[in-house]
Amino acid sequence: MTLPKKMIIRDMTVNEISTVDVPAVKGATAVILKGGSVAIRKNAAEIAAGQAEPLYKAADYADAIMVRAGEIAQQTGVSVSKALLDHSGTDPVIIELAKGERAAEMAAMRSKQSVVFEKSAQWT
């Protein structure tokens, strides 16, 4: 019996990528960021300027940092990790997103601590 020949894609062009809030595939954990990165970058800029509180989770800011590093990598022709390493202290967008990530982490820690103290009999 002859097995069908495997098809290997060597060159592909993607015209559109879409995503949904709740993936249909069971166990799917990754989502590709699209137009939403503009809103998260705007919020990060406001956080860095001291004008706003974080609107997203820390992981969302981290994902946006990697998207920005990917953009830089594409422009400069290096790997994403090298772009992140080389531009983490100089790219204003990455710096603002990092501040947003840290602010979101701190907000999450504050909310967890307040819950612990509210439930503690020692602090009534």
N, CA, C and O atoms as CSV, one atom per row, in Angstrom:
chain,resi,resn,atom,element,x,y,z
A,1,MET,N,N,0.841,-1.172,0.000
A,1,MET,CA,C,0.000,0.000,0.000
A,1,MET,C,C,0.890,1.240,0.000
A,1,MET,O,O,1.867,1.309,0.745
A,2,THR,N,N,0.556,2.196,-0.819
A,2,THR,CA,C,1.330,3.426,-0.929
A,2,THR,C,C,0.703,4.499,-0.049
A,2,THR,O,O,-0.494,4.777,-0.126
A,3,LEU,N,N,1.541,5.087,0.783
A,3,LEU,CA,C,1.074,6.177,1.644
A,3,LEU,C,C,1.056,7.475,0.848
A,3,LEU,O,O,1.893,7.678,-0.031
A,4,PRO,N,N,0.104,8.355,1.154
A,4,PRO,CA,C,0.083,9.640,0.441
A,4,PRO,C,C,1.324,10.466,0.768
A,4,PRO,O,O,1.846,10.421,1.882
A,5,LYS,N,N,1.772,11.203,-0.205
A,5,LYS,CA,C,2.946,12.052,-0.030
A,5,LYS,C,C,2.607,13.213,0.898
A,5,LYS,O,O,1.564,13.848,0.742
A,6,LYS,N,N,3.476,13.490,1.856
A,6,LYS,CA,C,3.256,14.613,2.776
A,6,LYS,C,C,3.520,15.920,2.047
A,6,LYS,O,O,4.451,16.040,1.250
A,7,MET,N,N,2.674,16.890,2.344
A,7,MET,CA,C,2.838,18.204,1.731
A,7,MET,C,C,3.556,19.121,2.713
A,7,MET,O,O,3.131,19.270,3.859
A,8,ILE,N,N,4.624,19.722,2.267
A,8,ILE,CA,C,5.397,20.645,3.088
A,8,ILE,C,C,5.249,22.040,2.496
A,8,ILE,O,O,5.531,22.266,1.319
A,9,ILE,N,N,4.807,22.956,3.321
A,9,ILE,CA,C,4.650,24.340,2.874
A,9,ILE,C,C,5.999,25.038,3.013
A,9,ILE,O,O,6.546,25.134,4.112
A,10,ARG,N,N,6.519,25.514,1.916
A,10,ARG,CA,C,7.817,26.182,1.928
A,10,ARG,C,C,7.675,27.699,1.825
A,10,ARG,O,O,8.570,28.433,2.242
A,11,ASP,N,N,6.577,28.166,1.281
A,11,ASP,CA,C,6.355,29.594,1.132
A,11,ASP,C,C,4.855,29.838,1.295
A,11,ASP,O,O,4.040,29.177,0.653
A,12,MET,N,N,4.499,30.785,2.151
A,12,MET,CA,C,3.093,31.028,2.416
A,12,MET,C,C,2.886,32.511,2.684
A,12,MET,O,O,3.718,33.156,3.321
A,13,THR,N,N,1.785,33.041,2.202
A,13,THR,CA,C,1.398,34.417,2.465
A,13,THR,C,C,0.076,34.402,3.212
A,13,THR,O,O,-0.879,33.752,2.787
A,14,VAL,N,N,0.024,35.122,4.330
A,14,VAL,CA,C,-1.193,35.220,5.121
A,14,VAL,C,C,-1.783,36.602,4.883
A,14,VAL,O,O,-1.134,37.617,5.136
A,15,ASN,N,N,-3.008,36.632,4.400
A,15,ASN,CA,C,-3.665,37.908,4.116
A,15,ASN,C,C,-4.406,38.457,5.320
A,15,ASN,O,O,-4.534,39.672,5.469
A,16,GLU,N,N,-4.898,37.571,6.185
A,16,GLU,CA,C,-5.686,38.031,7.327
A,16,GLU,C,C,-5.603,37.002,8.442
A,16,GLU,O,O,-5.632,35.796,8.196
A,17,ILE,N,N,-5.501,37.492,9.666
A,17,ILE,CA,C,-5.546,36.639,10.847
A,17,ILE,C,C,-6.638,37.194,11.740
A,17,ILE,O,O,-6.660,38.389,12.034
A,18,SER,N,N,-7.533,36.337,12.166
A,18,SER,CA,C,-8.611,36.764,13.048
A,18,SER,C,C,-8.530,35.989,14.350
A,18,SER,O,O,-7.971,34.893,14.400
A,19,THR,N,N,-9.085,36.558,15.388
A,19,THR,CA,C,-9.103,35.896,16.677
A,19,THR,C,C,-10.448,36.122,17.339
A,19,THR,O,O,-11.207,37.007,16.946
A,20,VAL,N,N,-10.733,35.322,18.338
A,20,VAL,CA,C,-11.980,35.444,19.089
A,20,VAL,C,C,-11.650,35.525,20.572
A,20,VAL,O,O,-10.541,35.188,20.988
A,21,ASP,N,N,-12.619,35.974,21.370
A,21,ASP,CA,C,-12.404,36.064,22.810
A,21,ASP,C,C,-12.295,34.685,23.449
A,21,ASP,O,O,-11.453,34.469,24.321
A,22,VAL,N,N,-13.141,33.752,23.020
A,22,VAL,CA,C,-13.130,32.394,23.556
A,22,VAL,C,C,-12.816,31.446,22.406
A,22,VAL,O,O,-13.650,31.270,21.518
A,23,PRO,N,N,-11.629,30.828,22.399
A,23,PRO,CA,C,-11.267,29.949,21.292
A,23,PRO,C,C,-12.158,28.710,21.247
A,23,PRO,O,O,-12.564,28.190,22.287
A,24,ALA,N,N,-12.461,28.240,20.033
A,24,ALA,CA,C,-13.295,27.053,19.860
A,24,ALA,C,C,-12.497,25.773,20.106
A,24,ALA,O,O,-13.078,24.736,20.426
A,25,VAL,N,N,-11.191,25.836,19.960
A,25,VAL,CA,C,-10.349,24.666,20.131
A,25,VAL,C,C,-10.093,24.440,21.616
A,25,VAL,O,O,-9.604,25.330,22.311
A,26,LYS,N,N,-10.425,23.252,22.094
A,26,LYS,CA,C,-10.239,22.935,23.507
A,26,LYS,C,C,-8.743,22.966,23.847
A,26,LYS,O,O,-7.922,22.379,23.143
A,27,GLY,N,N,-8.412,23.655,24.928
A,27,GLY,CA,C,-7.026,23.722,25.372
A,27,GLY,C,C,-6.209,24.828,24.734
A,27,GLY,O,O,-5.031,24.977,25.059
A,28,ALA,N,N,-6.791,25.605,23.839
A,28,ALA,CA,C,-6.047,26.694,23.202
A,28,ALA,C,C,-5.693,27.749,24.250
A,28,ALA,O,O,-6.552,28.184,25.017
A,29,THR,N,N,-4.440,28.150,24.276
A,29,THR,CA,C,-3.997,29.117,25.282
A,29,THR,C,C,-3.408,30.383,24.684
A,29,THR,O,O,-3.334,31.399,25.376
A,30,ALA,N,N,-2.992,30.362,23.440
A,30,ALA,CA,C,-2.334,31.520,22.839
A,30,ALA,C,C,-3.283,32.277,21.928
A,30,ALA,O,O,-4.106,31.681,21.233
A,31,VAL,N,N,-3.162,33.572,21.939
A,31,VAL,CA,C,-3.952,34.434,21.069
A,31,VAL,C,C,-2.990,35.420,20.406
A,31,VAL,O,O,-2.103,35.965,21.063
A,32,ILE,N,N,-3.166,35.641,19.130
A,32,ILE,CA,C,-2.340,36.614,18.421
A,32,ILE,C,C,-2.955,37.989,18.624
A,32,ILE,O,O,-4.139,38.189,18.352
A,33,LEU,N,N,-2.153,38.941,19.103
A,33,LEU,CA,C,-2.655,40.299,19.297
A,33,LEU,C,C,-2.804,40.985,17.952
A,33,LEU,O,O,-1.950,40.836,17.077
A,34,LYS,N,N,-3.880,41.733,17.784
A,34,LYS,CA,C,-4.024,42.519,16.567
A,34,LYS,C,C,-4.292,43.955,16.948
A,34,LYS,O,O,-3.473,44.524,17.670
A,35,GLY,N,N,-5.351,44.577,16.532
A,35,GLY,CA,C,-5.615,45.986,16.759
A,35,GLY,C,C,-5.643,46.390,18.221
A,35,GLY,O,O,-5.530,47.577,18.527
A,36,GLY,N,N,-5.790,45.444,19.129
A,36,GLY,CA,C,-5.847,45.747,20.549
A,36,GLY,C,C,-4.547,46.293,21.110
A,36,GLY,O,O,-4.546,46.887,22.188
A,37,SER,N,N,-3.437,46.106,20.401
A,37,SER,CA,C,-2.155,46.583,20.913
A,37,SER,C,C,-2.103,48.101,20.977
A,37,SER,O,O,-1.325,48.659,21.751
A,38,VAL,N,N,-2.913,48.775,20.180
A,38,VAL,CA,C,-2.942,50.237,20.206
A,38,VAL,C,C,-3.495,50.719,21.548
A,38,VAL,O,O,-2.944,51.637,22.156
A,39,ALA,N,N,-4.585,50.099,22.008
A,39,ALA,CA,C,-5.195,50.508,23.273
A,39,ALA,C,C,-4.273,50.224,24.451
A,39,ALA,O,O,-4.167,51.049,25.357
A,40,ILE,N,N,-3.613,49.086,24.457
A,40,ILE,CA,C,-2.733,48.745,25.574
A,40,ILE,C,C,-1.508,49.659,25.577
A,40,ILE,O,O,-1.014,50.020,26.645
A,41,ARG,N,N,-1.013,50.035,24.403
A,41,ARG,CA,C,0.124,50.965,24.340
A,41,ARG,C,C,-0.283,52.345,24.841
A,41,ARG,O,O,0.493,53.015,25.522
A,42,LYS,N,N,-1.500,52.770,24.505
A,42,LYS,CA,C,-1.984,54.069,24.972
A,42,LYS,C,C,-2.102,54.066,26.490
A,42,LYS,O,O,-1.708,55.033,27.143
A,43,ASN,N,N,-2.648,52.976,27.067
A,43,ASN,CA,C,-2.765,52.879,28.514
A,43,ASN,C,C,-1.386,52.854,29.168
A,43,ASN,O,O,-1.192,53.463,30.220
A,44,ALA,N,N,-0.431,52.160,28.561
A,44,ALA,CA,C,0.923,52.104,29.112
A,44,ALA,C,C,1.572,53.482,29.114
A,44,ALA,O,O,2.280,53.835,30.057
A,45,ALA,N,N,1.334,54.259,28.063
A,45,ALA,CA,C,1.882,55.620,28.001
A,45,ALA,C,C,1.273,56.494,29.097
A,45,ALA,O,O,1.968,57.311,29.702
A,46,GLU,N,N,-0.029,56.321,29.352
A,46,GLU,CA,C,-0.689,57.093,30.410
A,46,GLU,C,C,-0.182,56.683,31.791
A,46,GLU,O,O,-0.036,57.529,32.673
A,47,ILE,N,N,0.086,55.397,31.982
A,47,ILE,CA,C,0.634,54.914,33.263
A,47,ILE,C,C,2.022,55.512,33.479
A,47,ILE,O,O,2.336,55.994,34.568
A,48,ALA,N,N,2.848,55.477,32.435
A,48,ALA,CA,C,4.209,56.008,32.543
A,48,ALA,C,C,4.197,57.498,32.861
A,48,ALA,O,O,5.097,57.997,33.536
A,49,ALA,N,N,3.179,58.210,32.377
A,49,ALA,CA,C,3.061,59.646,32.644
A,49,ALA,C,C,2.375,59.924,33.979
A,49,ALA,O,O,2.249,61.080,34.382
A,50,GLY,N,N,1.929,58.866,34.672
A,50,GLY,CA,C,1.263,59.032,35.954
A,50,GLY,C,C,-0.173,59.514,35.842
A,50,GLY,O,O,-0.712,60.089,36.788
A,51,GLN,N,N,-0.798,59.285,34.694
A,51,GLN,CA,C,-2.145,59.782,34.450
A,51,GLN,C,C,-3.222,58.708,34.552
A,51,GLN,O,O,-4.409,59.033,34.503
A,52,ALA,N,N,-2.843,57.430,34.694
A,52,ALA,CA,C,-3.852,56.365,34.681
A,52,ALA,C,C,-3.374,55.163,35.481
A,52,ALA,O,O,-2.197,55.035,35.819
A,53,GLU,N,N,-4.322,54.295,35.768
A,53,GLU,CA,C,-4.049,53.008,36.406
A,53,GLU,C,C,-4.072,51.934,35.318
A,53,GLU,O,O,-4.658,52.148,34.256
A,54,PRO,N,N,-3.445,50.786,35.565
A,54,PRO,CA,C,-3.449,49.733,34.542
A,54,PRO,C,C,-4.858,49.199,34.282
A,54,PRO,O,O,-5.624,48.960,35.215
A,55,LEU,N,N,-5.184,49.017,33.011
A,55,LEU,CA,C,-6.483,48.488,32.614
A,55,LEU,C,C,-6.411,47.009,32.236
A,55,LEU,O,O,-7.438,46.374,31.998
A,56,TYR,N,N,-5.216,46.474,32.182
A,56,TYR,CA,C,-5.012,45.104,31.718
A,56,TYR,C,C,-4.206,44.327,32.757
A,56,TYR,O,O,-3.667,44.907,33.700
A,57,LYS,N,N,-4.129,43.009,32.573
A,57,LYS,CA,C,-3.315,42.170,33.446
A,57,LYS,C,C,-1.850,42.307,33.035
A,57,LYS,O,O,-1.542,42.701,31.910
A,58,ALA,N,N,-0.960,41.978,33.962
A,58,ALA,CA,C,0.476,42.088,33.685
A,58,ALA,C,C,0.874,41.250,32.473
A,58,ALA,O,O,1.730,41.659,31.689
A,59,ALA,N,N,0.261,40.087,32.320
A,59,ALA,CA,C,0.586,39.221,31.184
A,59,ALA,C,C,0.234,39.877,29.855
A,59,ALA,O,O,0.907,39.637,28.853
A,60,ASP,N,N,-0.805,40.696,29.833
A,60,ASP,CA,C,-1.185,41.403,28.609
A,60,ASP,C,C,-0.115,42.413,28.210
A,60,ASP,O,O,0.206,42.555,27.030
A,61,TYR,N,N,0.438,43.119,29.210
A,61,TYR,CA,C,1.528,44.057,28.924
A,61,TYR,C,C,2.769,43.294,28.452
A,61,TYR,O,O,3.470,43.748,27.548
A,62,ALA,N,N,3.040,42.142,29.061
A,62,ALA,CA,C,4.192,41.332,28.647
A,62,ALA,C,C,4.019,40.855,27.204
A,62,ALA,O,O,4.975,40.862,26.427
A,63,ASP,N,N,2.801,40.440,26.846
A,63,ASP,CA,C,2.540,40.030,25.465
A,63,ASP,C,C,2.752,41.193,24.502
A,63,ASP,O,O,3.303,41.014,23.416
A,64,ALA,N,N,2.315,42.375,24.901
A,64,ALA,CA,C,2.489,43.556,24.052
A,64,ALA,C,C,3.973,43.911,23.900
A,64,ALA,O,O,4.394,44.386,22.846
A,65,ILE,N,N,4.758,43.682,24.951
A,65,ILE,CA,C,6.208,43.907,24.858
A,65,ILE,C,C,6.806,42.979,23.805
A,65,ILE,O,O,7.643,43.399,23.005
A,66,MET,N,N,6.378,41.722,23.805
A,66,MET,CA,C,6.912,40.770,22.826
A,66,MET,C,C,6.458,41.124,21.405
A,66,MET,O,O,7.207,40.929,20.448
A,67,VAL,N,N,5.244,41.640,21.269
A,67,VAL,CA,C,4.776,42.083,19.952
A,67,VAL,C,C,5.648,43.225,19.459
A,67,VAL,O,O,6.049,43.245,18.295
A,68,ARG,N,N,5.943,44.178,20.340
A,68,ARG,CA,C,6.800,45.313,19.963
A,68,ARG,C,C,8.209,44.825,19.623
A,68,ARG,O,O,8.814,45.301,18.662
A,69,ALA,N,N,8.730,43.880,20.403
A,69,ALA,CA,C,10.053,43.331,20.102
A,69,ALA,C,C,10.039,42.641,18.735
A,69,ALA,O,O,11.022,42.704,17.996
A,70,GLY,N,N,8.929,41.986,18.403
A,70,GLY,CA,C,8.799,41.366,17.082
A,70,GLY,C,C,8.803,42.387,15.968
A,70,GLY,O,O,9.389,42.159,14.909
A,71,GLU,N,N,8.145,43.524,16.204
A,71,GLU,CA,C,8.147,44.605,15.213
A,71,GLU,C,C,9.566,45.120,14.995
A,71,GLU,O,O,9.990,45.334,13.859
A,72,ILE,N,N,10.292,45.316,16.089
A,72,ILE,CA,C,11.679,45.807,15.986
A,72,ILE,C,C,12.546,44.770,15.289
A,72,ILE,O,O,13.383,45.114,14.455
A,73,ALA,N,N,12.346,43.499,15.628
A,73,ALA,CA,C,13.126,42.425,15.008
A,73,ALA,C,C,12.905,42.389,13.503
A,73,ALA,O,O,13.841,42.182,12.731
A,74,GLN,N,N,11.668,42.591,13.099
A,74,GLN,CA,C,11.346,42.601,11.673
A,74,GLN,C,C,12.009,43.783,10.973
A,74,GLN,O,O,12.479,43.652,9.843
A,75,GLN,N,N,12.048,44.927,11.635
A,75,GLN,CA,C,12.662,46.113,11.038
A,75,GLN,C,C,14.172,45.991,10.945
A,75,GLN,O,O,14.778,46.439,9.972
A,76,THR,N,N,14.781,45.385,11.957
A,76,THR,CA,C,16.246,45.331,12.018
A,76,THR,C,C,16.839,44.033,11.504
A,76,THR,O,O,18.047,43.960,11.278
A,77,GLY,N,N,16.025,43.010,11.315
A,77,GLY,CA,C,16.527,41.743,10.789
A,77,GLY,C,C,17.236,40.873,11.806
A,77,GLY,O,O,18.089,40.066,11.438
A,78,VAL,N,N,16.901,41.021,13.079
A,78,VAL,CA,C,17.492,40.180,14.122
A,78,VAL,C,C,16.382,39.352,14.759
A,78,VAL,O,O,15.210,39.512,14.420
A,79,SER,N,N,16.753,38.466,15.682
A,79,SER,CA,C,15.754,37.652,16.363
A,79,SER,C,C,14.966,38.519,17.348
A,79,SER,O,O,15.405,39.603,17.733
A,80,VAL,N,N,13.800,38.020,17.745
A,80,VAL,CA,C,12.949,38.752,18.680
A,80,VAL,C,C,13.659,38.922,20.018
A,80,VAL,O,O,13.610,39.998,20.616
A,81,SER,N,N,14.324,37.858,20.494
A,81,SER,CA,C,15.012,37.962,21.787
A,81,SER,C,C,16.159,38.958,21.733
A,81,SER,O,O,16.392,39.688,22.696
A,82,LYS,N,N,16.880,38.997,20.615
A,82,LYS,CA,C,17.972,39.976,20.480
A,82,LYS,C,C,17.413,41.390,20.405
A,82,LYS,O,O,17.978,42.309,20.997
A,83,ALA,N,N,16.312,41.573,19.686
A,83,ALA,CA,C,15.684,42.896,19.599
A,83,ALA,C,C,15.233,43.356,20.978
A,83,ALA,O,O,15.419,44.518,21.338
A,84,LEU,N,N,14.640,42.450,21.749
A,84,LEU,CA,C,14.193,42.800,23.093
A,84,LEU,C,C,15.385,43.152,23.975
A,84,LEU,O,O,15.340,44.135,24.715
A,85,LEU,N,N,16.428,42.373,23.903
A,85,LEU,CA,C,17.624,42.622,24.710
A,85,LEU,C,C,18.289,43.944,24.335
A,85,LEU,O,O,18.697,44.708,25.209
A,86,ASP,N,N,18.396,44.212,23.033
A,86,ASP,CA,C,19.084,45.415,22.573
A,86,ASP,C,C,18.275,46.704,22.784
A,86,ASP,O,O,18.852,47.773,22.981
A,87,HIS,N,N,16.937,46.601,22.742
A,87,HIS,CA,C,16.111,47.810,22.751
A,87,HIS,C,C,15.262,47.978,24.010
A,87,HIS,O,O,14.462,48.911,24.087
A,88,SER,N,N,15.420,47.096,24.997
A,88,SER,CA,C,14.572,47.179,26.191
A,88,SER,C,C,14.808,48.458,26.989
A,88,SER,O,O,13.903,48.923,27.682
A,89,GLY,N,N,15.984,49.024,26.905
A,89,GLY,CA,C,16.268,50.250,27.644
A,89,GLY,C,C,16.210,51.506,26.817
A,89,GLY,O,O,16.349,52.607,27.351
A,90,THR,N,N,16.005,51.365,25.498
A,90,THR,CA,C,16.042,52.534,24.628
A,90,THR,C,C,14.736,52.786,23.874
A,90,THR,O,O,14.448,53.928,23.516
A,91,ASP,N,N,13.949,51.750,23.629
A,91,ASP,CA,C,12.700,51.932,22.889
A,91,ASP,C,C,11.625,52.467,23.827
A,91,ASP,O,O,11.297,51.815,24.818
A,92,PRO,N,N,11.067,53.647,23.532
A,92,PRO,CA,C,10.089,54.237,24.457
A,92,PRO,C,C,8.823,53.401,24.625
A,92,PRO,O,O,8.235,53.398,25.707
A,93,VAL,N,N,8.393,52.698,23.591
A,93,VAL,CA,C,7.190,51.869,23.695
A,93,VAL,C,C,7.432,50.701,24.644
A,93,VAL,O,O,6.588,50.409,25.491
A,94,ILE,N,N,8.568,50.034,24.514
A,94,ILE,CA,C,8.884,48.916,25.409
A,94,ILE,C,C,9.014,49.409,26.846
A,94,ILE,O,O,8.556,48.745,27.776
A,95,ILE,N,N,9.627,50.553,27.029
A,95,ILE,CA,C,9.782,51.104,28.383
A,95,ILE,C,C,8.422,51.392,29.006
A,95,ILE,O,O,8.187,51.058,30.167
A,96,GLU,N,N,7.522,52.015,28.236
A,96,GLU,CA,C,6.183,52.313,28.762
A,96,GLU,C,C,5.407,51.034,29.057
A,96,GLU,O,O,4.718,50.950,30.074
A,97,LEU,N,N,5.510,50.037,28.178
A,97,LEU,CA,C,4.813,48.768,28.412
A,97,LEU,C,C,5.369,48.063,29.650
A,97,LEU,O,O,4.616,47.445,30.403
A,98,ALA,N,N,6.680,48.154,29.861
A,98,ALA,CA,C,7.281,47.546,31.053
A,98,ALA,C,C,6.780,48.226,32.322
A,98,ALA,O,O,6.533,47.566,33.332
A,99,LYS,N,N,6.631,49.551,32.266
A,99,LYS,CA,C,6.069,50.274,33.418
A,99,LYS,C,C,4.623,49.862,33.658
A,99,LYS,O,O,4.197,49.708,34.803
A,100,GLY,N,N,3.870,49.685,32.576
A,100,GLY,CA,C,2.495,49.221,32.700
A,100,GLY,C,C,2.416,47.828,33.295
A,100,GLY,O,O,1.550,47.543,34.122
A,101,GLU,N,N,3.332,46.957,32.867
A,101,GLU,CA,C,3.373,45.598,33.412
A,101,GLU,C,C,3.657,45.622,34.905
A,101,GLU,O,O,3.012,44.912,35.676
A,102,ARG,N,N,4.605,46.425,35.306
A,102,ARG,CA,C,4.961,46.527,36.726
A,102,ARG,C,C,3.808,47.117,37.542
A,102,ARG,O,O,3.532,46.660,38.652
A,103,ALA,N,N,3.139,48.129,36.992
A,103,ALA,CA,C,1.996,48.727,37.691
A,103,ALA,C,C,0.865,47.706,37.852
A,103,ALA,O,O,0.204,47.669,38.890
A,104,ALA,N,N,0.647,46.886,36.834
A,104,ALA,CA,C,-0.393,45.858,36.914
A,104,ALA,C,C,-0.021,44.801,37.956
A,104,ALA,O,O,-0.880,44.319,38.694
A,105,GLU,N,N,1.271,44.445,38.011
A,105,GLU,CA,C,1.724,43.489,39.034
A,105,GLU,C,C,1.502,44.050,40.433
A,105,GLU,O,O,1.035,43.343,41.326
A,106,MET,N,N,1.837,45.316,40.616
A,106,MET,CA,C,1.667,45.949,41.928
A,106,MET,C,C,0.187,46.034,42.306
A,106,MET,O,O,-0.169,45.810,43.463
A,107,ALA,N,N,-0.674,46.356,41.339
A,107,ALA,CA,C,-2.107,46.424,41.614
A,107,ALA,C,C,-2.642,45.059,42.011
A,107,ALA,O,O,-3.476,44.954,42.910
A,108,ALA,N,N,-2.168,44.014,41.348
A,108,ALA,CA,C,-2.605,42.660,41.690
A,108,ALA,C,C,-2.129,42.273,43.086
A,108,ALA,O,O,-2.865,41.647,43.848
A,109,MET,N,N,-0.889,42.649,43.417
A,109,MET,CA,C,-0.364,42.346,44.759
A,109,MET,C,C,-1.149,43.092,45.827
A,109,MET,O,O,-1.451,42.527,46.878
A,110,ARG,N,N,-1.489,44.368,45.571
A,110,ARG,CA,C,-2.269,45.146,46.540
A,110,ARG,C,C,-3.634,44.522,46.770
A,110,ARG,O,O,-4.098,44.445,47.908
A,111,SER,N,N,-4.274,44.079,45.708
A,111,SER,CA,C,-5.612,43.497,45.877
A,111,SER,C,C,-5.541,42.177,46.627
A,111,SER,O,O,-6.428,41.876,47.427
A,112,LYS,N,N,-4.497,41.378,46.383
A,112,LYS,CA,C,-4.342,40.112,47.115
A,112,LYS,C,C,-4.060,40.369,48.589
A,112,LYS,O,O,-4.594,39.671,49.451
A,113,GLN,N,N,-3.224,41.364,48.889
A,113,GLN,CA,C,-2.904,41.674,50.280
A,113,GLN,C,C,-4.118,42.185,51.025
A,113,GLN,O,O,-4.316,41.841,52.190
A,114,SER,N,N,-4.938,43.002,50.374
A,114,SER,CA,C,-6.111,43.532,51.066
A,114,SER,C,C,-7.105,42.424,51.369
A,114,SER,O,O,-7.776,42.465,52.401
A,115,VAL,N,N,-7.211,41.438,50.492
A,115,VAL,CA,C,-8.099,40.300,50.751
A,115,VAL,C,C,-7.587,39.499,51.932
A,115,VAL,O,O,-8.379,39.074,52.773
A,116,VAL,N,N,-6.280,39.283,52.016
A,116,VAL,CA,C,-5.700,38.517,53.119
A,116,VAL,C,C,-5.934,39.233,54.439
A,116,VAL,O,O,-6.305,38.602,55.429
A,117,PHE,N,N,-5.720,40.546,54.466
A,117,PHE,CA,C,-5.896,41.285,55.713
A,117,PHE,C,C,-7.360,41.386,56.120
A,117,PHE,O,O,-7.667,41.388,57.312
A,118,GLU,N,N,-8.265,41.469,55.155
A,118,GLU,CA,C,-9.684,41.553,55.484
A,118,GLU,C,C,-10.174,40.266,56.140
A,118,GLU,O,O,-11.052,40.308,57.001
A,119,LYS,N,N,-9.618,39.125,55.743
A,119,LYS,CA,C,-10.069,37.847,56.276
A,119,LYS,C,C,-9.360,37.462,57.570
A,119,LYS,O,O,-9.797,36.545,58.264
A,120,SER,N,N,-8.287,38.141,57.894
A,120,SER,CA,C,-7.493,37.784,59.053
A,120,SER,C,C,-8.164,38.278,60.334
A,120,SER,O,O,-8.548,39.443,60.432
A,121,ALA,N,N,-8.301,37.387,61.309
A,121,ALA,CA,C,-8.881,37.758,62.603
A,121,ALA,C,C,-7.937,38.673,63.377
A,121,ALA,O,O,-8.373,39.444,64.231
A,122,GLN,N,N,-6.655,38.584,63.076
A,122,GLN,CA,C,-5.652,39.391,63.770
A,122,GLN,C,C,-5.811,40.876,63.447
A,122,GLN,O,O,-5.427,41.716,64.260
A,123,TRP,N,N,-6.359,41.217,62.303
A,123,TRP,CA,C,-6.416,42.607,61.853
A,123,TRP,C,C,-7.822,43.199,61.941
A,123,TRP,O,O,-8.112,44.172,61.245
A,124,THR,N,N,-8.686,42.654,62.758
A,124,THR,CA,C,-10.044,43.199,62.847
A,124,THR,C,C,-10.100,44.402,63.768
A,124,THR,O,O,-11.167,44.985,63.958
